[in-house]
Amino acid sequence: MRATGFMAPNEAPPRPLPWLAAGQAFPALNTAWRDTDPAPGLLAMGETLDVATLLRAYAQGIFPWFSPGQPVLWWSPDPRMVLQIQHFKLHRSLRKRLLQFRSSPGCEIRFDSAFEAVISACAGKPRAGQDGTWIVPDMVQAYCELHRAGHAHSVETWIDGKLVGGLYCVNLGGMVFGESMFAHQTDASKIALAALVAFCRECGIRMIDCQQNTGHLASLGAAEISRAAFAAHLGQTVAQTAPDWQFEPLYWNQLLSTQTLAPL
């Protein structure tokens, strides 16, 4: 789940990057730019952003991230921020909010009922202190196509028939890759994330990729692991059978009854 701001659109790279032609294999992950470079984790660039390329990228721990005016930039940072499901921190205030949400007849979690609305909402409003969004129109189109192919999903928070928050993600086998969240009401995106965690618990998915380190994600239990460990986890999970993306209210039960509460 990414922020914006990494290279200026017209900034020249300090050393050559491989240009990825359509269908070409990605470079080895250890060739990505390092901490001494201006954009650590930058691996390659190109112009292809179709479903097949995205699937090959995610299966190897690579994702696209670029600004308007740039080619498609491909990234594989080291370390990698991930949320291991067993380490999810359910803060007392959020648990109280989830209990209220679960018991209110006008509140529900939906999967994939409004994917385009979710990604458009994520793209529509820059975060505080940022002057743009990384979810450029080409990205919206690409992930909508990935959704139609059955590999990108939305987790949606609905209250009284209105979409008030949510997130979208990519799923390959037994691995989920978080992309972005939005909220039009307080805690609406956190409720969606908690629902995704509950779903992953139910389906035996052990990890959600968060890509980059942020204080918000760390407060919810996410932590960094090495790129090598992340790639090894992908090797064990992406070929598994993907779950059926349906949310049932009973999925809240285990999360709310067994989760160790974090402080306020």
C-alpha positions in Angstrom: 0.0 0.0 0.0 1.9 2.9 -1.4 2.5 6.6 -1.1 3.5 8.9 -4.0 6.8 10.7 -4.5 9.9 8.8 -5.7 11.4 10.4 -8.9 10.4 13.5 -10.8 8.7 12.6 -14.1 11.6 14.0 -16.2 14.4 13.1 -13.9 17.2 11.1 -15.6 18.2 7.9 -13.8 21.7 7.9 -12.3 22.6 4.7 -14.0 20.9 2.7 -16.8 17.8 0.6 -16.1 16.8 -2.4 -18.1 14.0 -1.7 -20.6 11.4 -4.4 -20.4 10.0 -5.4 -23.8 6.6 -7.1 -24.0 6.9 -10.7 -22.8 10.5 -10.2 -21.7 11.6 -11.8 -18.4 12.1 -9.5 -15.5 15.7 -8.9 -14.3 16.9 -10.7 -11.2 15.6 -9.1 -8.0 19.1 -8.5 -6.6 19.9 -6.1 -9.6 17.4 -3.5 -8.2 18.7 -0.2 -7.1 20.2 -0.2 -3.6 20.0 2.2 -0.7 22.8 4.3 -2.2 20.7 5.1 -5.2 18.0 7.7 -5.3 15.2 5.2 -5.7 16.0 2.0 -3.8 14.1 -1.0 -5.1 13.7 0.3 -8.7 14.3 -2.7 -11.0 13.3 -2.0 -14.6 11.2 0.2 -16.8 9.0 -0.5 -19.9 5.7 0.3 -21.4 3.7 -2.9 -21.0 1.1 -3.1 -18.3 -1.2 -5.9 -19.3 -2.6 -8.8 -17.3 0.0 -11.3 -18.2 2.9 -8.9 -17.3 1.2 -8.0 -14.0 0.8 -11.6 -13.0 4.4 -12.5 -13.8 5.5 -9.4 -11.8 3.5 -10.1 -8.7 4.5 -13.8 -8.7 8.1 -12.7 -8.3 7.5 -9.9 -5.8 7.6 -7.0 -8.3 5.0 -4.2 -8.7 4.5 -1.2 -11.0 4.7 2.4 -9.6 5.1 5.5 -11.7 4.0 9.1 -12.2 2.4 10.7 -15.2 5.0 11.3 -17.9 7.1 8.3 -16.8 7.4 4.9 -18.4 6.1 2.0 -16.4 8.6 1.6 -13.5 8.9 -1.8 -11.8 10.0 -2.1 -8.2 11.1 -4.8 -5.8 12.2 -3.1 -2.5 14.5 -4.7 0.1 13.3 -4.9 2.9 9.6 -5.5 2.2 6.8 -4.4 4.4 4.3 -7.1 5.1 1.4 -7.8 7.5 1.7 -11.3 8.9 -1.9 -12.2 9.7 -1.1 -13.6 13.1 0.5 -10.2 14.1 -2.4 -8.0 13.2 -3.0 -5.5 16.0 -6.6 -5.0 16.8 -6.7 -1.8 18.8 -9.4 -1.5 21.5 -11.0 1.4 19.7 -11.2 -0.5 16.4 -12.6 -3.6 18.1 -15.3 -1.5 19.6 -16.1 0.0 16.2 -16.1 -3.5 14.6 -18.6 -4.8 17.2 -20.9 -1.8 16.5 -20.5 -2.4 12.7 -21.2 -6.1 12.9 -24.4 -5.6 14.9 -25.8 -2.7 12.8 -28.3 -3.9 10.1 -27.2 -1.1 7.7 -23.5 -2.0 7.8 -21.9 -4.7 5.6 -18.7 -5.8 4.0 -18.9 -6.6 0.3 -16.3 -8.1 -2.0 -16.0 -7.1 -5.6 -19.4 -5.4 -5.9 -17.8 -2.0 -6.9 -14.2 -2.5 -7.8 -14.0 0.4 -10.2 -15.6 2.7 -7.7 -13.0 1.6 -5.1 -10.0 2.1 -7.2 -11.3 5.4 -8.5 -11.8 6.6 -4.9 -8.3 5.5 -4.0 -7.0 7.5 -7.0 -9.1 10.5 -6.5 -7.7 12.2 -3.4 -4.0 12.6 -2.7 -2.9 12.0 0.9 -1.9 14.9 3.2 1.3 16.4 2.1 1.3 14.9 -1.4 0.5 16.7 -4.6 -0.7 13.8 -6.7 -1.5 10.1 -6.8 0.4 7.2 -8.1 -2.8 5.6 -9.3 -2.6 7.2 -12.7 -5.3 6.4 -15.4 -3.1 3.6 -17.0 -2.9 1.9 -13.6 -6.7 2.2 -13.1 -7.3 0.6 -16.5 -4.7 -2.1 -15.9 -6.1 -3.2 -12.5 -9.7 -3.1 -13.7 -8.6 -5.5 -16.4 -6.8 -7.6 -13.7 -10.0 -7.6 -11.7 -12.1 -8.8 -14.7 -9.5 -11.6 -15.1 -10.2 -12.6 -11.5 -7.0 -11.6 -9.8 -7.7 -8.1 -8.3 -10.4 -7.7 -5.7 -12.1 -4.9 -3.7 -13.0 -5.1 0.0 -15.8 -2.6 0.5 -17.3 -1.0 3.6 -21.0 -0.2 3.1 -23.2 1.8 5.5 -26.9 2.4 4.7 -26.4 1.5 1.1 -23.4 3.8 0.6 -19.8 2.9 -0.2 -17.9 4.7 2.6 -14.5 3.1 2.4 -12.5 0.1 1.2 -9.4 -1.2 -0.3 -8.2 -3.1 -3.4 -5.7 -5.9 -3.6 -4.2 -8.5 -5.8 -4.5 -12.3 -5.1 -2.3 -15.0 -6.5 -3.0 -18.4 -4.9 -2.4 -18.2 -1.2 -0.9 -14.7 -1.3 -2.6 -11.3 -1.1 -0.9 -8.0 -2.2 -2.4 -4.9 -0.7 -2.6 -1.9 -3.0 -4.5 1.1 -1.6 -7.3 2.2 0.8 -9.7 5.0 1.0 -12.2 6.3 3.6 -15.1 8.7 3.4 -16.1 8.0 7.0 -13.9 7.5 10.1 -12.4 4.0 10.3 -14.1 2.9 7.1 -10.7 1.8 5.5 -9.6 0.1 8.8 -12.9 -1.9 8.9 -12.1 -3.1 5.3 -8.6 -4.1 6.3 -9.9 -5.9 9.4 -12.4 -7.7 7.1 -9.5 -8.7 4.8 -7.5 -10.0 7.8 -10.6 -12.0 9.0 -11.0 -13.4 5.5 -7.3 -14.4 5.2 -7.5 -16.1 8.6 -10.5 -18.1 7.4 -8.8 -19.1 4.2 -5.4 -19.9 5.7 -3.6 -17.0 4.0 -0.7 -16.0 6.2 0.6 -12.7 4.8 -0.6 -9.5 3.1 2.1 -7.6 1.2 2.1 -3.9 2.2 5.1 -3.0 -0.1 6.4 0.1 1.8 7.0 0.9 5.4 4.6 3.5 6.9 3.8 4.3 10.5 0.1 3.6 10.0 0.8 0.1 8.7 3.3 -0.5 11.5 0.7 0.5 14.1 -1.5 -2.3 12.8 1.2 -4.9 13.1 3.0 -4.8 9.7 6.8 -5.2 9.8 9.7 -5.5 7.4 11.2 -8.7 6.2 14.0 -9.2 3.7 13.3 -9.4 0.0 14.8 -12.9 0.0 12.4 -14.1 2.7 9.5 -12.5 0.8 10.4 -14.1 -2.4 10.7 -17.5 -0.6 7.2 -17.1 0.8 5.9 -16.3 -2.7 7.5 -19.5 -4.0 5.5 -21.5 -1.4 2.1 -19.8 -1.9 1.4 -18.2 -5.3 0.8 -21.6 -7.0 -1.8 -22.7 -4.4 -5.5 -22.6 -5.2 -6.9 -19.2 -4.7 -9.8 -18.7 -2.3 -13.4 -18.0 -3.2 -13.7 -14.2 -2.7 -16.9 -14.1 -0.6 -17.2 -12.5 2.8 -19.4 -14.1 5.5 -20.3 -12.2 8.7 -19.2 -15.2 10.7 -15.6 -14.5 9.7 -15.6 -11.7 12.3 -16.0 -14.2 15.1 -12.5 -15.5 15.2 -10.9 -12.1 14.8 -13.0 -10.5 17.5 -12.8 -13.4 20.0 -9.2 -14.5 19.8 -7.3 -11.4 18.7 -4.9 -10.1 21.3 -5.9 -6.5 21.8 -3.3 -3.8 21.3 -3.3 -0.6 23.4 -5.4 2.4 22.4 
